């Protein structure tokens, strides 16, 4: 699946997007796999309460299932004005 990173998440990881082979069943499990990769991922996902996630371009929770998902995006909360 494609995993996309926005704003400071992208800056910490150093990539806007990558294709990931995963056995994760949920977004939370995917985050655990990414954290274990290396320090830049661990830093980006250190505090998931500061992150939002979209699954196939729809806002979702970290408990969202990944079966059949093509794209997961991580980004900080946004404010309007």
N, C-alpha and C positions, 0 to 999 in steps of 0.2 A: 504494500500500500504506500501511497505518497504521504509523507509527513511534512507539514509546512510550519514554519516558525515566523512570527511577526514581532516587530518592535524590539524591545530589549532581549526577548528570547532568542531572536535571530542573531543579535549582536553577541550574546554569550556563547552560542553554539558555533557561530561563524558560517552558517548556511541558511539560505532562505527556504530550501526544500531538499528532501532526499527520499529515496525509495527504501523502505525498510521491510525486511522479511521478519515476520514475528509469529510467535506462537501464542501471543497474549489474547486472552478472551475478552478483556475489557480495556478501556482507556487507562485505568489505574495500573494494570499489569504492563501495558506498553510503557508507561512512564517509568515503572520500576526497571524494565529492560534497558531503556535509554539511559537512566541514571547510572546503571552499572557499566556502561560502555567506557566512559572516561570522565575526567574531572569537569570538562566544559559542560557536559550534559548534567552532571550532578549539581553544578552551580545553577544552571538554568531551571532545574526542577526541584531545587532545594525547598521551596515554599509553594506548593501547588495551590494554596489558598489565594495566592497572588496571580493566578492564571485562570483563563477561561479556555474552553475547548469547543471546537465545532467538528462534527462528524458528518462527512458528506455535505458540508456547507450548512448544517443546522446546529444551533447551539445544543450542547449536550452536557451531561455530568460525567464525572470521572468513572462512574459505574456503568457507563454506556457500553453495550456489547459491540465487538468489532467484527463479528461474522458478516461477511459480504461487504464490508466497508472498503471504499476505494481511497478515501482521503481523510486525514485527521489534521486539524490545524490548532496550534497553540498560540495564544496571544494574551496580553494583559487586559484587564477590564478597561472599557472605554467610557468616557463621559461625554455627554452632549452639552451643547450650549448655544 
